[in-house]
Amino acid sequence: MNGTQLSFDLFNREPGRGKKTNHLHLQYQQAALKWLVKQHPSGVGFDVPTRISRFQADIGAFWSAPDRKKVMRPCKTVILELRFDREDCWPDIGERAHLLEKVREIKKEKQNLEAAIRIHEPQLRATDNLFEEIESWDYEHSTNPAYHQCLKKLEEIQRALYAGSRFEQIRRAHVADFLYLAVPRHLIVPEELANGWGLLYINDDFKIEEVKKAQQEETTLEQKLHFVQNLAASCLKSALFAAGLHVAGDGRVTCTAPPRRRRKKL
């Protein structure tokens, strides 16, 4: 994907549920893309299917590295979903507001219990951290029954809230190591996210703030390769458009003058 085509992708695509993007939404998209590009991905695509065709990710990215045989393999995959309206963040269910409040309450309780575990069960602290300032704890092996009961309640409520949602379906595809939701600042709070998802705030100056890190999902090399192939396929239409090629429904290919690069700066 070259720089010229990237600009056409961004100007012509529609985010999320097919809502038309306006000038402000376009700037949000560019901010999210800039955040990804600064991490030097090997490839980026829009509307990337997570399976065969369903549940397309707004933005997909992957990073590759050579293996022992000097063959490039994907080592990291990321999905980034963009939302501009609060109502688009969850499935349309009647008890949504009540369930979201319960999720916030239980997550605060979970944080308090984990703080107590760090005091009373110091043996659960990981000892293989490279940096002392970065701590990790094996909370799952805590002997605190209240903590495990809290986890069970949280799982039940989140299942009721997110089951069948686009976010959950994307996660269940297991093709991305990290999942992020990017929203205008304070559209939602971190406690409202499904477990595992990271949260990016897009500020008024269109700078990105990572307010919640995504947890690494369990994926295999085969699942990563599946996602990378879908990402490449999602770029085909844009590549043909940039080259001035049009493929008709009956397979006929016609050539036109390639579109001019947009020079207008936002």
ZANUDREN-134614 format. One record per residue (C-alpha): residue number from 1; residue in three letters; x, y, z. Coordinates in steps of 0.25 Angstrom, whole numbers, plus 5000, padded with zeros to 4 digits. Layout:
BEGIN
i = NUM; aa = ala; X = X; Y = Y; Z = Z
...
This chain:
BEGIN
i = 1; aa = met; X = 5000; Y = 5000; Z = 5000
i = 2; aa = asn; X = 5006; Y = 5013; Z = 4996
i = 3; aa = gly; X = 5004; Y = 5027; Z = 5002
i = 4; aa = thr; X = 4995; Y = 5031; Z = 4990
i = 5; aa = gln; X = 4986; Y = 5020; Z = 4992
i = 6; aa = leu; X = 4985; Y = 5021; Z = 5007
i = 7; aa = ser; X = 4979; Y = 5035; Z = 5005
i = 8; aa = phe; X = 4968; Y = 5030; Z = 4996
i = 9; aa = asp; X = 4965; Y = 5018; Z = 5006
i = 10; aa = leu; X = 4963; Y = 5028; Z = 5017
i = 11; aa = phe; X = 4954; Y = 5038; Z = 5009
i = 12; aa = asn; X = 4945; Y = 5027; Z = 5003
i = 13; aa = arg; X = 4943; Y = 5017; Z = 5014
i = 14; aa = glu; X = 4931; Y = 5017; Z = 5024
i = 15; aa = pro; X = 4934; Y = 5013; Z = 5038
i = 16; aa = gly; X = 4927; Y = 5003; Z = 5047
i = 17; aa = arg; X = 4913; Y = 5001; Z = 5044
i = 18; aa = gly; X = 4913; Y = 5008; Z = 5031
i = 19; aa = lys; X = 4911; Y = 5022; Z = 5036
i = 20; aa = lys; X = 4916; Y = 5033; Z = 5026
i = 21; aa = thr; X = 4928; Y = 5039; Z = 5032
i = 22; aa = asn; X = 4929; Y = 5055; Z = 5032
i = 23; aa = his; X = 4941; Y = 5064; Z = 5033
i = 24; aa = leu; X = 4942; Y = 5062; Z = 5048
i = 25; aa = his; X = 4941; Y = 5047; Z = 5047
i = 26; aa = leu; X = 4952; Y = 5047; Z = 5037
i = 27; aa = gln; X = 4961; Y = 5054; Z = 5046
i = 28; aa = tyr; X = 4958; Y = 5044; Z = 5057
i = 29; aa = gln; X = 4961; Y = 5032; Z = 5047
i = 30; aa = gln; X = 4974; Y = 5039; Z = 5043
i = 31; aa = ala; X = 4978; Y = 5041; Z = 5058
i = 32; aa = ala; X = 4976; Y = 5026; Z = 5060
i = 33; aa = leu; X = 4984; Y = 5022; Z = 5048
i = 34; aa = lys; X = 4995; Y = 5031; Z = 5052
i = 35; aa = trp; X = 4996; Y = 5024; Z = 5065
i = 36; aa = leu; X = 4997; Y = 5011; Z = 5058
i = 37; aa = val; X = 5007; Y = 5015; Z = 5048
i = 38; aa = lys; X = 5017; Y = 5021; Z = 5058
i = 39; aa = gln; X = 5018; Y = 5007; Z = 5063
i = 40; aa = his; X = 5024; Y = 5003; Z = 5049
i = 41; aa = pro; X = 5014; Y = 4992; Z = 5045
i = 42; aa = ser; X = 5018; Y = 4983; Z = 5033
i = 43; aa = gly; X = 5004; Y = 4985; Z = 5027
i = 44; aa = val; X = 4991; Y = 4993; Z = 5030
i = 45; aa = gly; X = 4977; Y = 4990; Z = 5024
i = 46; aa = phe; X = 4963; Y = 4996; Z = 5026
i = 47; aa = asp; X = 4950; Y = 4987; Z = 5027
i = 48; aa = val; X = 4958; Y = 4974; Z = 5030
i = 49; aa = pro; X = 4949; Y = 4962; Z = 5031
i = 50; aa = thr; X = 4953; Y = 4954; Z = 5044
i = 51; aa = arg; X = 4947; Y = 4941; Z = 5038
i = 52; aa = ile; X = 4943; Y = 4938; Z = 5024
i = 53; aa = ser; X = 4935; Y = 4951; Z = 5022
i = 54; aa = arg; X = 4927; Y = 4954; Z = 5034
i = 55; aa = phe; X = 4931; Y = 4964; Z = 5045
i = 56; aa = gln; X = 4940; Y = 4973; Z = 5038
i = 57; aa = ala; X = 4950; Y = 4981; Z = 5047
i = 58; aa = asp; X = 4951; Y = 4996; Z = 5044
i = 59; aa = ile; X = 4966; Y = 4996; Z = 5044
i = 60; aa = gly; X = 4975; Y = 4984; Z = 5044
i = 61; aa = ala; X = 4990; Y = 4984; Z = 5045
i = 62; aa = phe; X = 5001; Y = 4973; Z = 5046
i = 63; aa = trp; X = 5016; Y = 4973; Z = 5049
i = 64; aa = ser; X = 5025; Y = 4962; Z = 5043
i = 65; aa = ala; X = 5039; Y = 4957; Z = 5047
i = 66; aa = pro; X = 5048; Y = 4946; Z = 5040
i = 67; aa = asp; X = 5049; Y = 4933; Z = 5047
i = 68; aa = arg; X = 5061; Y = 4924; Z = 5047
i = 69; aa = lys; X = 5060; Y = 4921; Z = 5033
i = 70; aa = lys; X = 5059; Y = 4936; Z = 5029
i = 71; aa = val; X = 5045; Y = 4934; Z = 5025
i = 72; aa = met; X = 5036; Y = 4946; Z = 5029
i = 73; aa = arg; X = 5025; Y = 4942; Z = 5039
i = 74; aa = pro; X = 5014; Y = 4950; Z = 5046
i = 75; aa = cys; X = 5018; Y = 4952; Z = 5060
i = 76; aa = lys; X = 5007; Y = 4962; Z = 5065
i = 77; aa = thr; X = 4994; Y = 4966; Z = 5060
i = 78; aa = val; X = 4985; Y = 4977; Z = 5064
i = 79; aa = ile; X = 4970; Y = 4981; Z = 5062
i = 80; aa = leu; X = 4966; Y = 4995; Z = 5065
i = 81; aa = glu; X = 4951; Y = 4999; Z = 5065
i = 82; aa = leu; X = 4946; Y = 5013; Z = 5064
i = 83; aa = arg; X = 4933; Y = 5018; Z = 5070
i = 84; aa = phe; X = 4928; Y = 5033; Z = 5070
i = 85; aa = asp; X = 4915; Y = 5031; Z = 5077
i = 86; aa = arg; X = 4913; Y = 5024; Z = 5091
i = 87; aa = glu; X = 4900; Y = 5017; Z = 5086
i = 88; aa = asp; X = 4909; Y = 5009; Z = 5076
i = 89; aa = cys; X = 4918; Y = 5003; Z = 5087
i = 90; aa = trp; X = 4908; Y = 4993; Z = 5092
i = 91; aa = pro; X = 4897; Y = 4984; Z = 5087
i = 92; aa = asp; X = 4883; Y = 4990; Z = 5088
i = 93; aa = ile; X = 4878; Y = 4983; Z = 5100
i = 94; aa = gly; X = 4868; Y = 4989; Z = 5110
i = 95; aa = glu; X = 4876; Y = 4987; Z = 5123
i = 96; aa = arg; X = 4889; Y = 4992; Z = 5117
i = 97; aa = ala; X = 4890; Y = 5004; Z = 5126
i = 98; aa = his; X = 4888; Y = 4996; Z = 5139
i = 99; aa = leu; X = 4898; Y = 4985; Z = 5134
i = 100; aa = leu; X = 4908; Y = 4996; Z = 5131
i = 101; aa = glu; X = 4907; Y = 5001; Z = 5145
i = 102; aa = lys; X = 4908; Y = 4987; Z = 5151
i = 103; aa = val; X = 4921; Y = 4985; Z = 5142
i = 104; aa = arg; X = 4927; Y = 4998; Z = 5148
i = 105; aa = glu; X = 4924; Y = 4994; Z = 5162
i = 106; aa = ile; X = 4929; Y = 4980; Z = 5161
i = 107; aa = lys; X = 4942; Y = 4985; Z = 5154
i = 108; aa = lys; X = 4945; Y = 4994; Z = 5165
i = 109; aa = glu; X = 4942; Y = 4983; Z = 5175
i = 110; aa = lys; X = 4952; Y = 4975; Z = 5167
i = 111; aa = gln; X = 4963; Y = 4985; Z = 5168
i = 112; aa = asn; X = 4961; Y = 4987; Z = 5183
i = 113; aa = leu; X = 4962; Y = 4971; Z = 5185
i = 114; aa = glu; X = 4975; Y = 4971; Z = 5176
i = 115; aa = ala; X = 4981; Y = 4982; Z = 5185
i = 116; aa = ala; X = 4978; Y = 4973; Z = 5197
i = 117; aa = ile; X = 4984; Y = 4961; Z = 5190
i = 118; aa = arg; X = 4997; Y = 4969; Z = 5187
i = 119; aa = ile; X = 4998; Y = 4972; Z = 5202
i = 120; aa = his; X = 4994; Y = 4958; Z = 5208
i = 121; aa = glu; X = 4999; Y = 4949; Z = 5197
i = 122; aa = pro; X = 5013; Y = 4955; Z = 5193
i = 123; aa = gln; X = 5017; Y = 4941; Z = 5187
i = 124; aa = leu; X = 5008; Y = 4943; Z = 5175
i = 125; aa = arg; X = 5017; Y = 4954; Z = 5170
i = 126; aa = ala; X = 5024; Y = 4950; Z = 5157
i = 127; aa = thr; X = 5039; Y = 4949; Z = 5159
i = 128; aa = asp; X = 5043; Y = 4949; Z = 5145
i = 129; aa = asn; X = 5040; Y = 4964; Z = 5141
i = 130; aa = leu; X = 5051; Y = 4971; Z = 5134
i = 131; aa = phe; X = 5048; Y = 4984; Z = 5140
i = 132; aa = glu; X = 5045; Y = 4986; Z = 5155
i = 133; aa = glu; X = 5035; Y = 4997; Z = 5152
i = 134; aa = ile; X = 5026; Y = 4988; Z = 5144
i = 135; aa = glu; X = 5019; Y = 4978; Z = 5153
i = 136; aa = ser; X = 5011; Y = 4966; Z = 5149
i = 137; aa = trp; X = 5003; Y = 4957; Z = 5159
i = 138; aa = asp; X = 4997; Y = 4943; Z = 5158
i = 139; aa = tyr; X = 4983; Y = 4947; Z = 5163
i = 140; aa = glu; X = 4977; Y = 4934; Z = 5158
i = 141; aa = his; X = 4984; Y = 4926; Z = 5168
i = 142; aa = ser; X = 4980; Y = 4935; Z = 5180
i = 143; aa = thr; X = 4973; Y = 4927; Z = 5192
i = 144; aa = asn; X = 4964; Y = 4939; Z = 5194
i = 145; aa = pro; X = 4950; Y = 4933; Z = 5192
i = 146; aa = ala; X = 4944; Y = 4947; Z = 5190
i = 147; aa = tyr; X = 4953; Y = 4950; Z = 5179
i = 148; aa = his; X = 4949; Y = 4938; Z = 5171
i = 149; aa = gln; X = 4934; Y = 4940; Z = 5174
i = 150; aa = cys; X = 4936; Y = 4955; Z = 5169
i = 151; aa = leu; X = 4942; Y = 4949; Z = 5156
i = 152; aa = lys; X = 4930; Y = 4940; Z = 5154
i = 153; aa = lys; X = 4920; Y = 4951; Z = 5156
i = 154; aa = leu; X = 4928; Y = 4960; Z = 5146
i = 155; aa = glu; X = 4928; Y = 4949; Z = 5135
i = 156; aa = glu; X = 4913; Y = 4946; Z = 5137
i = 157; aa = ile; X = 4909; Y = 4961; Z = 5135
i = 158; aa = gln; X = 4919; Y = 4964; Z = 5124
i = 159; aa = arg; X = 4914; Y = 4951; Z = 5117
i = 160; aa = ala; X = 4900; Y = 4957; Z = 5118
i = 161; aa = leu; X = 4904; Y = 4971; Z = 5113
i = 162; aa = tyr; X = 4914; Y = 4967; Z = 5102
i = 163; aa = ala; X = 4909; Y = 4954; Z = 5097
i = 164; aa = gly; X = 4906; Y = 4955; Z = 5082
i = 165; aa = ser; X = 4912; Y = 4968; Z = 5081
i = 166; aa = arg; X = 4922; Y = 4972; Z = 5069
i = 167; aa = phe; X = 4933; Y = 4973; Z = 5080
i = 168; aa = glu; X = 4931; Y = 4959; Z = 5085
i = 169; aa = gln; X = 4930; Y = 4953; Z = 5071
i = 170; aa = ile; X = 4943; Y = 4960; Z = 5067
i = 171; aa = arg; X = 4950; Y = 4955; Z = 5080
i = 172; aa = arg; X = 4945; Y = 4941; Z = 5078
i = 173; aa = ala; X = 4951; Y = 4940; Z = 5064
i = 174; aa = his; X = 4965; Y = 4939; Z = 5071
i = 175; aa = val; X = 4972; Y = 4946; Z = 5060
i = 176; aa = ala; X = 4978; Y = 4958; Z = 5067
i = 177; aa = asp; X = 4987; Y = 4958; Z = 5079
i = 178; aa = phe; X = 4982; Y = 4972; Z = 5083
i = 179; aa = leu; X = 4969; Y = 4979; Z = 5082
i = 180; aa = tyr; X = 4967; Y = 4994; Z = 5083
i = 181; aa = leu; X = 4955; Y = 5003; Z = 5083
i = 182; aa = ala; X = 4957; Y = 5017; Z = 5079
i = 183; aa = val; X = 4947; Y = 5028; Z = 5083
i = 184; aa = pro; X = 4946; Y = 5043; Z = 5085
i = 185; aa = arg; X = 4951; Y = 5047; Z = 5099
i = 186; aa = his; X = 4942; Y = 5042; Z = 5111
i = 187; aa = leu; X = 4931; Y = 5036; Z = 5101
i = 188; aa = ile; X = 4932; Y = 5024; Z = 5110
i = 189; aa = val; X = 4941; Y = 5020; Z = 5122
i = 190; aa = pro; X = 4951; Y = 5008; Z = 5123
i = 191; aa = glu; X = 4942; Y = 5001; Z = 5133
i = 192; aa = glu; X = 4931; Y = 4999; Z = 5122
i = 193; aa = leu; X = 4940; Y = 4992; Z = 5113
i = 194; aa = ala; X = 4939; Y = 4977; Z = 5111
i = 195; aa = asn; X = 4951; Y = 4969; Z = 5117
i = 196; aa = gly; X = 4963; Y = 4969; Z = 5109
i = 197; aa = trp; X = 4960; Y = 4982; Z = 5101
i = 198; aa = gly; X = 4969; Y = 4994; Z = 5101
i = 199; aa = leu; X = 4964; Y = 5008; Z = 5101
i = 200; aa = leu; X = 4969; Y = 5020; Z = 5093
i = 201; aa = tyr; X = 4964; Y = 5034; Z = 5095
i = 202; aa = ile; X = 4965; Y = 5043; Z = 5083
i = 203; aa = asn; X = 4967; Y = 5057; Z = 5089
i = 204; aa = asp; X = 4962; Y = 5070; Z = 5083
i = 205; aa = asp; X = 4975; Y = 5073; Z = 5077
i = 206; aa = phe; X = 4974; Y = 5059; Z = 5071
i = 207; aa = lys; X = 4986; Y = 5053; Z = 5079
i = 208; aa = ile; X = 4984; Y = 5039; Z = 5084
i = 209; aa = glu; X = 4984; Y = 5035; Z = 5099
i = 210; aa = glu; X = 4985; Y = 5021; Z = 5103
i = 211; aa = val; X = 4976; Y = 5020; Z = 5115
i = 212; aa = lys; X = 4975; Y = 5005; Z = 5116
i = 213; aa = lys; X = 4985; Y = 4995; Z = 5111
i = 214; aa = ala; X = 4980; Y = 4983; Z = 5103
i = 215; aa = gln; X = 4982; Y = 4970; Z = 5109
i = 216; aa = gln; X = 4989; Y = 4960; Z = 5100
i = 217; aa = glu; X = 4980; Y = 4950; Z = 5094
i = 218; aa = glu; X = 4983; Y = 4935; Z = 5091
i = 219; aa = thr; X = 4985; Y = 4934; Z = 5076
i = 220; aa = thr; X = 4993; Y = 4924; Z = 5067
i = 221; aa = leu; X = 5002; Y = 4926; Z = 5055
i = 222; aa = glu; X = 4991; Y = 4920; Z = 5046
i = 223; aa = gln; X = 4981; Y = 4930; Z = 5052
i = 224; aa = lys; X = 4991; Y = 4942; Z = 5050
i = 225; aa = leu; X = 4993; Y = 4937; Z = 5035
i = 226; aa = his; X = 4978; Y = 4936; Z = 5033
i = 227; aa = phe; X = 4977; Y = 4951; Z = 5038
i = 228; aa = val; X = 4989; Y = 4955; Z = 5029
i = 229; aa = gln; X = 4983; Y = 4949; Z = 5017
i = 230; aa = asn; X = 4969; Y = 4955; Z = 5019
i = 231; aa = leu; X = 4976; Y = 4969; Z = 5021
i = 232; aa = ala; X = 4983; Y = 4967; Z = 5008
i = 233; aa = ala; X = 4970; Y = 4964; Z = 5001
i = 234; aa = ser; X = 4964; Y = 4976; Z = 5007
i = 235; aa = cys; X = 4974; Y = 4985; Z = 5000
i = 236; aa = leu; X = 4971; Y = 4979; Z = 4986
i = 237; aa = lys; X = 4960; Y = 4988; Z = 4983
i = 238; aa = ser; X = 4967; Y = 5000; Z = 4987
i = 239; aa = ala; X = 4980; Y = 4996; Z = 4979
i = 240; aa = leu; X = 4972; Y = 4994; Z = 4966
i = 241; aa = phe; X = 4965; Y = 5007; Z = 4969
i = 242; aa = ala; X = 4978; Y = 5014; Z = 4970
i = 243; aa = ala; X = 4983; Y = 5008; Z = 4957
i = 244; aa = gly; X = 4970; Y = 5012; Z = 4950
i = 245; aa = leu; X = 4965; Y = 4997; Z = 4948
i = 246; aa = his; X = 4950; Y = 4993; Z = 4949
i = 247; aa = val; X = 4946; Y = 4979; Z = 4950
i = 248; aa = ala; X = 4931; Y = 4977; Z = 4946
i = 249; aa = gly; X = 4922; Y = 4967; Z = 4952
i = 250; aa = asp; X = 4924; Y = 4958; Z = 4940
i = 251; aa = gly; X = 4939; Y = 4958; Z = 4942
i = 252; aa = arg; X = 4942; Y = 4968; Z = 4930
i = 253; aa = val; X = 4953; Y = 4978; Z = 4934
i = 254; aa = thr; X = 4953; Y = 4992; Z = 4929
i = 255; aa = cys; X = 4964; Y = 5003; Z = 4930
i = 256; aa = thr; X = 4962; Y = 5017; Z = 4933
i = 257; aa = ala; X = 4971; Y = 5029; Z = 4937
i = 258; aa = pro; X = 4977; Y = 5027; Z = 4951
i = 259; aa = pro; X = 4971; Y = 5036; Z = 4961
i = 260; aa = arg; X = 4979; Y = 5049; Z = 4964
i = 261; aa = arg; X = 4985; Y = 5049; Z = 4978
i = 262; aa = arg; X = 4978; Y = 5059; Z = 4987
i = 263; aa = arg; X = 4987; Y = 5071; Z = 4991
i = 264; aa = lys; X = 4978; Y = 5077; Z = 5000
i = 265; aa = lys; X = 4983; Y = 5077; Z = 5015
i = 266; aa = leu; X = 4974; Y = 5076; Z = 5026
